[in-house]
């Protein structure tokens, strides 16, 4: 059963590195969580490196640009690893093999920087070799249902979807918004082939642990059962669950027993749980 703790300091000395989620732990898309940055900064000063591991469908530099835009500090971590970076690496290889790669893009224009400099030509579904999904065009108003015709057309061609963000939903401030993982799930339901990058898949943890210097006792921190906790469990890392993040409305009553029932239902475990990350 997961131990309820009030601060990271209670378990920090057990670990030599942190692999920490961003959205829902460090910020909510609109504002920073100052206590979380302080906790990570303190751990980094006393115990070991901090690597931020995000399912953001963009490159680490773009994540830092968002940090600066919403007021998140940049002095409490050693590196950022993203699912978007992993997707770009794969697209680069595909582009070399089949230059130029014909790609159908799903997502907002602001995230097309993921494709900059690659041997890729954006096309319609009918001419595409593959599809890349980074998210919904407008995640504040749209749902996967708005993409049913697009997904059906992709399925008719048996087009593989590359999903650059496996998250199903995320809070943007107080609003719960759909992510690329929601579109990928809808595509799989109608039989479409999907390749995922990011948590909970092991490759992105390999990259994060490499960035942390291959620690022996890393702790994963996150707020999502099926990405953060499942991913940590899959690569043998202890996990700290942040309860007031993505699953905030589901955790009451906030007891070890109820949390244990949630974990059992999702077939995941956590070493410890706290409401919000702080020292």
Wavefront OBJ file of the C-alpha trace (Angstrom):
o trace
v 0.000 0.000 0.000
v 1.332 3.443 -0.923
v 2.678 5.514 1.949
v 1.101 8.961 2.355
v 3.778 11.602 2.846
v 3.704 15.355 3.282
v 7.028 16.186 1.639
v 9.671 14.840 -0.720
v 12.205 15.269 2.075
v 10.750 12.191 3.802
v 12.057 9.850 1.086
v 14.684 11.933 -0.745
v 17.684 10.246 0.897
v 16.578 6.879 -0.537
v 17.281 8.068 -4.084
v 20.129 9.385 -6.206
v 18.110 10.970 -9.049
v 14.608 12.093 -9.947
v 12.758 11.460 -13.215
v 9.937 13.977 -12.883
v 6.828 14.678 -14.922
v 6.114 18.301 -15.842
v 2.454 19.066 -16.594
v 0.373 18.546 -13.447
v 3.463 18.393 -11.238
v 5.599 21.438 -12.080
v 2.867 23.582 -13.664
v -0.737 23.353 -14.901
v -0.238 24.914 -18.317
v -1.052 28.394 -17.061
v 0.895 28.891 -13.852
v 3.933 27.411 -12.086
v 3.804 25.336 -8.921
v 6.506 27.143 -6.956
v 6.699 24.584 -4.155
v 7.391 21.833 -6.696
v 10.312 23.728 -8.229
v 11.670 24.373 -4.735
v 11.459 20.662 -3.856
v 13.280 19.625 -7.020
v 15.899 22.324 -6.483
v 16.532 21.097 -2.926
v 16.818 17.478 -4.051
v 19.238 18.449 -6.812
v 21.411 20.349 -4.371
v 21.655 17.531 -1.833
v 21.031 14.178 -3.513
v 21.483 14.023 -7.295
v 20.330 15.074 -10.752
v 16.785 15.940 -11.754
v 15.591 15.070 -15.252
v 12.197 16.307 -16.405
v 10.403 13.686 -18.499
v 7.401 14.942 -20.421
v 4.913 13.623 -22.937
v 4.945 17.072 -24.518
v 4.790 16.706 -28.318
v 7.538 19.270 -28.770
v 11.281 19.614 -28.349
v 12.911 20.411 -24.975
v 13.767 23.945 -26.097
v 10.106 24.613 -26.793
v 9.204 23.309 -23.334
v 11.643 25.790 -21.816
v 10.097 28.575 -23.880
v 6.756 27.712 -22.272
v 8.444 27.737 -18.859
v 9.630 31.280 -19.417
v 6.238 32.330 -20.764
v 4.274 31.151 -17.703
v 6.920 31.879 -15.073
v 8.458 28.467 -14.374
v 12.077 28.698 -13.213
v 14.799 26.912 -15.178
v 17.336 26.279 -12.400
v 15.885 23.165 -10.724
v 16.670 20.456 -13.299
v 19.580 19.085 -15.297
v 17.848 18.047 -18.515
v 14.476 17.746 -20.247
v 13.479 14.648 -22.241
v 10.251 14.729 -24.269
v 8.105 12.378 -26.312
v 8.227 14.995 -29.053
v 11.983 14.685 -29.174
v 11.682 10.908 -29.467
v 9.141 11.270 -32.285
v 11.418 13.679 -34.151
v 14.343 11.266 -33.853
v 12.236 8.534 -35.469
v 10.980 10.870 -38.193
v 14.580 11.804 -38.985
v 15.428 8.130 -39.539
v 12.289 7.572 -41.612
v 13.142 10.629 -43.693
v 16.612 9.295 -44.436
v 15.171 5.950 -45.542
v 12.428 7.466 -47.673
v 13.400 11.047 -48.509
v 11.365 13.069 -48.662
v 8.881 11.415 -46.313
v 5.265 12.286 -47.143
v 3.511 13.103 -43.884
v -0.039 13.956 -42.875
v 0.062 16.272 -39.848
v -2.586 16.458 -37.113
v -2.217 19.226 -34.567
v -1.897 22.977 -34.051
v 0.367 25.036 -36.300
v 2.367 26.167 -33.268
v 3.839 22.664 -32.861
v 5.063 22.173 -36.433
v 8.552 23.172 -35.293
v 8.961 19.488 -34.497
v 9.411 18.967 -38.254
v 11.876 21.778 -38.943
v 14.947 20.642 -40.852
v 13.677 17.136 -41.567
v 13.358 15.522 -45.005
v 9.559 15.699 -44.876
v 6.827 16.925 -47.184
v 3.432 17.601 -45.629
v 0.611 16.136 -47.711
v -3.001 15.095 -47.516
v -4.051 11.659 -46.312
v -4.247 10.268 -49.843
v -0.545 10.883 -50.559
v 0.885 10.322 -47.081
v 3.352 7.595 -46.101
v 2.561 8.120 -42.429
v 0.568 10.443 -40.137
v 1.948 12.395 -37.178
v -0.422 13.373 -34.377
v 0.828 15.927 -31.872
v -2.626 16.851 -30.554
v -5.945 18.394 -31.441
v -5.930 21.614 -33.414
v -7.926 23.335 -30.652
v -7.804 21.293 -27.466
v -9.936 23.814 -25.583
v -13.013 23.149 -27.742
v -12.486 19.898 -29.683
v -12.804 16.223 -28.766
v -11.777 13.055 -30.650
v -15.320 12.867 -32.034
v -14.527 15.937 -34.161
v -11.885 13.867 -35.964
v -14.018 10.835 -36.842
v -14.020 11.573 -40.594
v -10.252 12.146 -40.636
v -9.576 8.950 -38.714
v -11.917 6.978 -40.987
v -10.072 8.256 -44.068
v -6.729 7.307 -42.499
v -8.070 3.861 -41.619
v -9.276 3.310 -45.196
v -5.653 3.720 -46.294
v -4.346 1.785 -43.246
v -2.099 4.768 -42.510
v 0.105 4.390 -39.435
v -0.362 7.161 -36.871
v 2.758 8.299 -35.006
v 1.515 9.627 -31.658
v 3.881 12.203 -30.179
v 1.969 12.475 -26.894
v 0.431 9.309 -25.384
v -1.486 11.310 -22.739
v -5.248 11.035 -23.075
v -6.116 14.259 -21.243
v -4.420 17.039 -19.307
v -5.585 19.979 -17.210
v -4.992 23.389 -18.762
v -5.621 25.513 -15.706
v -8.941 24.163 -14.445
v -10.113 22.797 -17.810
v -9.570 19.148 -18.755
v -8.425 18.963 -22.392
v -7.914 16.080 -24.803
v -4.388 15.181 -25.943
v -2.959 13.264 -28.905
v -3.322 9.997 -27.001
v -7.087 10.446 -27.109
v -7.013 10.608 -30.905
v -4.654 7.628 -31.059
v -6.969 5.615 -28.824
v -9.946 6.472 -31.056
v -7.919 5.411 -34.099
v -6.981 2.095 -32.506
v -10.638 1.436 -31.688
v -11.464 1.458 -35.423
v -8.472 -0.765 -36.169
v -5.868 1.842 -37.086
v -2.168 1.126 -36.436
v -0.472 3.465 -33.925
v 3.158 3.929 -32.862
v 3.561 5.750 -29.534
v 6.482 7.782 -28.180
v 6.945 8.740 -24.536
v 5.610 7.423 -21.245
v 4.802 4.647 -20.390
v 7.068 3.116 -23.052
v 10.568 2.042 -21.920
v 12.637 3.787 -24.628
v 11.931 7.268 -23.288
v 12.910 6.170 -19.762
v 16.187 4.848 -21.167
v 16.831 8.324 -22.571
v 15.906 10.009 -19.277
v 18.105 7.706 -17.197
v 20.982 8.259 -19.606
v 20.525 12.022 -19.196
v 20.651 11.499 -15.410
v 23.958 9.650 -15.645
v 22.560 6.118 -15.210
v 21.625 6.410 -11.514
v 21.111 3.266 -9.439
v 18.171 4.414 -7.291
v 16.141 6.897 -9.350
v 12.643 7.900 -8.258
v 9.955 8.669 -10.827
v 7.441 11.411 -9.976
v 4.142 11.888 -11.778
v 0.400 12.453 -11.578
v -0.931 9.956 -14.148
v -1.579 6.300 -13.399
v -1.367 4.892 -16.930
v 1.655 6.886 -18.082
v 3.793 7.944 -15.103
v 3.167 5.062 -12.712
v 2.810 2.361 -15.343
v 5.949 3.570 -17.097
v 8.013 3.668 -13.900
v 6.826 0.207 -12.963
v 7.708 -1.122 -16.397
v 11.357 -0.124 -16.045
v 11.678 -1.017 -12.365
v 11.662 2.474 -10.833
v 10.060 3.450 -7.553
v 7.332 6.050 -8.070
v 5.940 9.014 -6.155
v 2.319 9.715 -7.095
v 1.078 13.323 -7.105
v -2.585 12.936 -6.255
v -3.939 16.422 -6.937
v -2.846 16.400 -10.589
v -4.673 14.633 -13.402
v -6.672 12.365 -11.067
v -7.541 15.057 -8.543
v -11.296 14.521 -8.754
v -10.968 10.753 -8.280
v -8.817 10.553 -5.161
v -11.358 11.372 -2.466
v -11.369 10.055 0.141
v -7.639 10.708 0.342
v -6.726 7.559 2.217
v -4.133 4.859 1.683
v -6.937 2.326 1.241
v -8.746 4.256 -1.492
v -5.515 5.061 -3.305
v -4.583 1.393 -3.106
v -7.872 0.519 -4.774
v -7.151 3.027 -7.561
v -3.680 1.594 -8.085
v -4.979 -1.972 -8.104
v -7.619 -1.108 -10.698
v -4.909 0.369 -12.946
v -2.457 -2.443 -12.107
v 0.208 -0.005 -10.900
v 2.054 0.681 -7.655
v 3.620 3.694 -5.955
v 6.197 3.876 -3.186
v 4.548 7.011 -1.811
v 1.792 9.514 -2.495
v 1.426 13.203 -1.748
v -1.171 15.725 -2.828
v 1.199 18.200 -4.480
v 4.967 18.131 -4.817
v 6.778 20.044 -2.097
v 9.853 19.569 0.047
l 1 2 3 4 5 6 7 8 9 10 11 12 13 14 15 16 17 18 19 20 21 22 23 24 25 26 27 28 29 30 31 32 33 34 35 36 37 38 39 40 41 42 43 44 45 46 47 48 49 50 51 52 53 54 55 56 57 58 59 60 61 62 63 64 65 66 67 68 69 70 71 72 73 74 75 76 77 78 79 80 81 82 83 84 85 86 87 88 89 90 91 92 93 94 95 96 97 98 99 100 101 102 103 104 105 106 107 108 109 110 111 112 113 114 115 116 117 118 119 120 121 122 123 124 125 126 127 128 129 130 131 132 133 134 135 136 137 138 139 140 141 142 143 144 145 146 147 148 149 150 151 152 153 154 155 156 157 158 159 160 161 162 163 164 165 166 167 168 169 170 171 172 173 174 175 176 177 178 179 180 181 182 183 184 185 186 187 188 189 190 191 192 193 194 195 196 197 198 199 200 201 202 203 204 205 206 207 208 209 210 211 212 213 214 215 216 217 218 219 220 221 222 223 224 225 226 227 228 229 230 231 232 233 234 235 236 237 238 239 240 241 242 243 244 245 246 247 248 249 250 251 252 253 254 255 256 257 258 259 260 261 262 263 264 265 266 267 268 269 270 271 272 273 274 275 276 277 278 279
